[in-house]
Amino acid sequence: PSGSKGNKQGITPKEKFEIYEKIENAFKDSTINLRDELKKKVEQVASINFLKMVNRDNYESLQINDNYGLSIISDEGLVEIRSAGASQVVALSLISALSQVGGEQRPILMDTPFGRLDKTHRKNILKTLPELTSQLILLHHDGEIGPDDLLNIKNIIGHQYEVLLTHDSKNSYIQKV
């Protein structure tokens, strides 16, 4: 009979379609599995980073929600309302986790990273972030971080620069400190 596997015409169009469909489903399934594995790994690493930087003992972990945002989990459950500082620590935890899990560590560049943080958070972050990346670049102003804050990490600071105004105060330039 025409269209059977044993004949000279080979595989039927329907059989080809079924094979292609199986291949497509295998790719979809493997993509979903990889995404879920990476999501879980990012969540675990972000949680570890978060707990090193946050100054609350009752926080237990971070959890990636359905919209790929991070929620704080405490010993009482989901933290519904969090401070601006805690939100910033969550963001730093996610950024560092993505850098760590991505296979190849990338530098972390942060502009005004400590604006909403208290001294304890600032100290924890300055202690932790250098351990989480191969290169950390901080753009900060003197109201965020002072010389005392940098004492603990001075041995790992490669270079320091400061932005200075020109005499006419219309332009600025960068000078190595």
Backbone hydrogen bonds in HBPLUS format (Angstrom, degrees):
<---DONOR---> <-ACCEPTOR-->    atom                        ^
c    i                          cat <-CA-CA->   ^        H-A-AA   ^      H-
h    n   atom  resd res      DA  || num        DHA   H-A  angle D-A-AA Bond
n    s   type  num  typ     dist DA aas  dist angle  dist       angle   num
A0007-ASN N   A0004-SER O   3.30 MM   3  5.77 167.5  2.32 113.2 116.9     1
A0016-LYS N   A0012-THR O   2.95 MM   4  6.27 156.0  2.01 153.4 160.6     2
A0017-PHE N   A0013-PRO O   2.90 MM   4  6.12 161.8  1.93 149.2 154.0     3
A0018-GLU N   A0014-LYS O   3.00 MM   4  6.26 157.5  2.05 145.6 151.5     4
A0019-ILE N   A0015-GLU O   3.00 MM   4  6.26 152.1  2.08 145.9 153.1     5
A0020-TYR N   A0016-LYS O   2.88 MM   4  6.17 167.4  1.89 159.1 162.1     6
A0021-GLU N   A0017-PHE O   2.82 MM   4  5.98 152.6  1.89 149.0 157.4     7
A0022-LYS N   A0018-GLU O   3.01 MM   4  6.20 150.3  2.10 140.1 147.4     8
A0023-ILE N   A0019-ILE O   2.96 MM   4  6.29 156.2  2.02 151.0 157.7     9
A0024-GLU N   A0020-TYR O   2.86 MM   4  6.09 162.0  1.89 148.6 153.8    10
A0025-ASN N   A0021-GLU O   2.91 MM   4  6.11 160.9  1.95 147.1 152.3    11
A0026-ALA N   A0022-LYS O   2.92 MM   4  6.12 148.1  2.02 142.9 151.7    12
A0027-PHE N   A0023-ILE O   3.04 MM   4  6.37 155.8  2.10 151.3 156.9    13
A0028-LYS N   A0024-GLU O   2.94 MM   4  6.23 161.5  1.97 152.4 157.9    14
A0029-ASP N   A0025-ASN O   2.84 MM   4  5.97 166.2  1.86 149.5 153.4    15
A0030-SER N   A0026-ALA O   2.95 MM   4  6.09 160.1  1.99 144.8 150.6    16
A0031-THR N   A0027-PHE O   2.93 MM   4  6.06 153.1  2.01 147.2 154.6    17
A0032-ILE N   A0028-LYS O   2.95 MM   4  6.19 160.1  1.99 151.8 157.1    18
A0033-ASN N   A0029-ASP O   2.88 MM   4  6.10 161.5  1.92 150.4 155.9    19
A0034-LEU N   A0030-SER O   2.92 MM   4  6.03 159.6  1.96 144.2 149.7    20
A0035-ARG N   A0031-THR O   2.92 MM   4  6.07 164.7  1.94 149.3 153.8    21
A0036-ASP N   A0032-ILE O   2.93 MM   4  6.11 162.1  1.96 150.2 155.1    22
A0037-GLU N   A0033-ASN O   2.92 MM   4  6.12 155.5  1.98 147.2 154.2    23
A0038-LEU N   A0034-LEU O   2.89 MM   4  6.11 166.2  1.91 156.2 159.6    24
A0039-LYS N   A0035-ARG O   2.83 MM   4  5.96 156.6  1.89 148.4 155.8    25
A0040-LYS N   A0036-ASP O   2.99 MM   4  6.13 159.4  2.03 144.3 149.3    26
A0041-LYS N   A0037-GLU O   2.95 MM   4  6.19 157.5  2.00 147.4 154.0    27
A0042-VAL N   A0038-LEU O   2.82 MM   4  6.01 165.0  1.84 154.3 158.0    28
A0043-GLU N   A0039-LYS O   2.95 MM   4  6.10 158.5  2.00 145.6 152.0    29
A0044-GLN N   A0040-LYS O   2.95 MM   4  6.20 155.7  2.01 147.0 153.2    30
A0045-VAL N   A0041-LYS O   2.93 MM   4  6.14 171.3  1.93 157.6 159.5    31
A0046-ALA N   A0042-VAL O   2.79 MM   4  5.80 162.5  1.82 150.9 156.8    32
A0047-SER N   A0043-GLU O   2.98 MM   4  6.04 150.6  2.07 139.2 147.3    33
A0048-ILE N   A0044-GLN O   3.06 MM   4  6.37 157.4  2.11 147.4 152.9    34
A0049-ASN N   A0045-VAL O   2.95 MM   4  6.20 167.6  1.96 154.8 158.0    35
A0050-PHE N   A0046-ALA O   2.80 MM   4  5.89 160.1  1.84 148.5 154.7    36
A0051-LEU N   A0047-SER O   2.98 MM   4  6.15 164.5  2.00 151.3 154.5    37
A0052-LYS N   A0048-ILE O   3.24 MM   4  6.49 138.3  2.42 141.1 151.6    38
A0052-LYS N   A0049-ASN O   3.17 MM   3  5.24 131.1  2.42  97.1 110.1    39
A0053-MET N   A0049-ASN O   3.20 MM   4  6.48 137.9  2.39 143.4 154.5    40
A0053-MET N   A0050-PHE O   3.04 MM   3  5.24 130.4  2.29 100.8 114.1    41
A0054-VAL N   A0050-PHE O   2.87 MM   4  5.89 153.2  1.94 164.8 170.7    42
A0075-ASP N   A0058-ASN O   2.82 MM  17  5.53 134.7  2.02 151.7 166.1    43
A0060-GLU N   A0073-ILE O   2.74 MM  13  5.67 167.3  1.76 149.9 153.9    44
A0061-SER N   A0073-ILE O   3.21 MM  12  5.24 158.9  2.26 140.8 142.8    45
A0073-ILE N   A0061-SER O   2.89 MM  12  5.24 170.3  1.90 152.6 149.5    46
A0063-GLN N   A0071-SER O   2.82 MM   8  5.12 146.9  1.93 143.8 153.0    47
A0071-SER N   A0063-GLN O   2.82 MM   8  5.12 162.4  1.85 144.2 149.9    48
A0065-ASN N   A0069-GLY O   2.78 MM   4  5.45 163.3  1.81 156.1 162.0    49
A0068-TYR N   A0065-ASN O   2.95 MM   3  5.17 156.0  2.00 119.0 120.5    50
A0079-VAL N   A0072-ILE O   2.89 MM   7  5.46 166.9  1.91 160.4 158.1    51
A0074-SER N   A0077-GLY O   2.75 MM   3  5.09 175.2  1.75 149.2 147.5    52
A0077-GLY N   A0074-SER O   3.06 MM   3  5.09 165.9  2.08 107.2 111.5    53
A0087-SER N   A0083-SER O   2.99 MM   4  6.25 156.7  2.04 145.8 152.5    54
A0088-GLN N   A0084-ALA O   3.00 MM   4  6.24 146.3  2.11 141.3 150.2    55
A0089-VAL N   A0085-GLY O   2.97 MM   4  6.30 152.1  2.05 148.5 156.1    56
A0090-VAL N   A0086-ALA O   2.89 MM   4  6.15 152.8  1.96 148.7 156.4    57
A0091-ALA N   A0087-SER O   3.01 MM   4  6.27 157.4  2.07 143.8 149.4    58
A0092-LEU N   A0088-GLN O   2.96 MM   4  6.24 159.7  2.00 148.1 153.4    59
A0093-SER N   A0089-VAL O   2.89 MM   4  6.06 150.2  1.98 143.6 152.1    60
A0094-LEU N   A0090-VAL O   2.97 MM   4  6.28 153.5  2.04 150.5 157.1    61
A0095-ILE N   A0091-ALA O   2.93 MM   4  6.17 168.7  1.94 155.4 158.4    62
A0096-SER N   A0092-LEU O   2.95 MM   4  6.06 168.0  1.97 148.4 151.9    63
A0097-ALA N   A0093-SER O   2.94 MM   4  6.01 152.6  2.02 139.7 148.1    64
A0098-LEU N   A0094-LEU O   2.88 MM   4  6.09 163.8  1.90 157.1 160.6    65
A0099-SER N   A0095-ILE O   3.11 MM   4  6.33 152.7  2.19 143.7 151.2    66
A0100-GLN N   A0096-SER O   2.92 MM   4  6.18 152.7  2.00 146.1 153.6    67
A0101-VAL N   A0097-ALA O   2.82 MM   4  5.92 164.7  1.84 159.9 163.1    68
A0102-GLY N   A0098-LEU O   3.09 MM   4  5.72 140.1  2.26 134.8 143.3    69
A0108-ILE N   A0135-GLN O   2.89 MM  27  6.37 157.0  1.95 158.8 163.2    70
A0137-ILE N   A0108-ILE O   2.81 MM  29  6.15 167.4  1.83 163.7 165.9    71
A0110-MET N   A0137-ILE O   2.85 MM  27  6.25 163.1  1.88 168.6 174.1    72
A0139-LEU N   A0110-MET O   2.77 MM  29  6.05 162.3  1.80 169.1 171.7    73
A0112-THR N   A0139-LEU O   2.65 MM  27  5.80 158.1  1.69 170.6 176.2    74
A0117-LEU N   A0114-PHE O   3.23 MM   3  5.20 171.3  2.24 112.1 113.7    75
A0122-ARG N   A0118-ASP O   2.96 MM   4  6.18 167.1  1.98 156.8 161.1    76
A0123-LYS N   A0119-LYS O   2.85 MM   4  6.02 162.2  1.89 149.6 154.1    77
A0124-ASN N   A0120-THR O   2.94 MM   4  6.16 167.5  1.96 153.4 156.7    78
A0125-ILE N   A0121-HIS O   2.83 MM   4  5.99 162.2  1.86 157.5 162.3    79
A0126-LEU N   A0122-ARG O   2.89 MM   4  6.05 165.9  1.91 152.0 156.2    80
A0127-LYS N   A0123-LYS O   3.01 MM   4  6.15 139.3  2.18 142.1 153.0    81
A0128-THR N   A0124-ASN O   2.91 MM   4  6.03 150.6  2.00 143.6 151.8    82
A0129-LEU N   A0125-ILE O   2.84 MM   4  5.66 164.1  1.87 153.6 158.0    83
A0131-GLU N   A0128-THR O   2.87 MM   3  5.48 141.7  2.02 120.3 131.4    84
A0132-LEU N   A0129-LEU O   2.91 MM   3  5.12 149.8  2.01 110.0 119.6    85
A0144-GLU N   A0141-HIS O   3.01 MM   3  5.65 158.2  2.05 119.8 126.2    86
A0149-ASP N   A0146-GLY O   3.01 MM   3  5.37 127.4  2.30 107.0 120.1    87
A0150-LEU N   A0147-PRO O   3.16 MM   3  5.26 127.4  2.45  97.3 110.5    88
A0151-LEU N   A0148-ASP O   3.30 MM   3  5.29 147.4  2.41  97.2 106.3    89
A0153-ILE N   A0150-LEU O   3.09 MM   3  5.41 142.3  2.24 106.1 116.7    90
A0154-LYS N   A0151-LEU O   3.46 MM   3  5.16 169.3  2.47  99.3 102.4    91
A0156-ILE N   A0153-ILE O   2.99 MM   3  5.65 160.5  2.03 120.5 126.7    92
A0157-ILE N   A0154-LYS O   3.35 MM   3  5.23 160.2  2.39  99.9 105.7    93
A0177-VAL N   A0160-GLN O   2.79 MM  17  5.42 174.0  1.79 139.4 141.5    94
A0162-GLU N   A0175-GLN O   2.83 MM  13  5.45 154.0  1.90 150.4 158.7    95
A0175-GLN N   A0162-GLU O   2.91 MM  13  5.45 161.5  1.94 154.5 160.5    96
A0164-LEU N   A0173-TYR O   2.81 MM   9  5.43 167.0  1.83 163.9 166.8    97
A0173-TYR N   A0164-LEU O   2.80 MM   9  5.43 149.1  1.89 151.4 161.9    98
A0166-THR N   A0171-ASN O   2.87 MM   5  5.55 160.2  1.91 145.4 143.6    99
A0169-SER N   A0166-THR O   2.95 MM   3  5.13 157.9  2.00 110.7 117.9   100
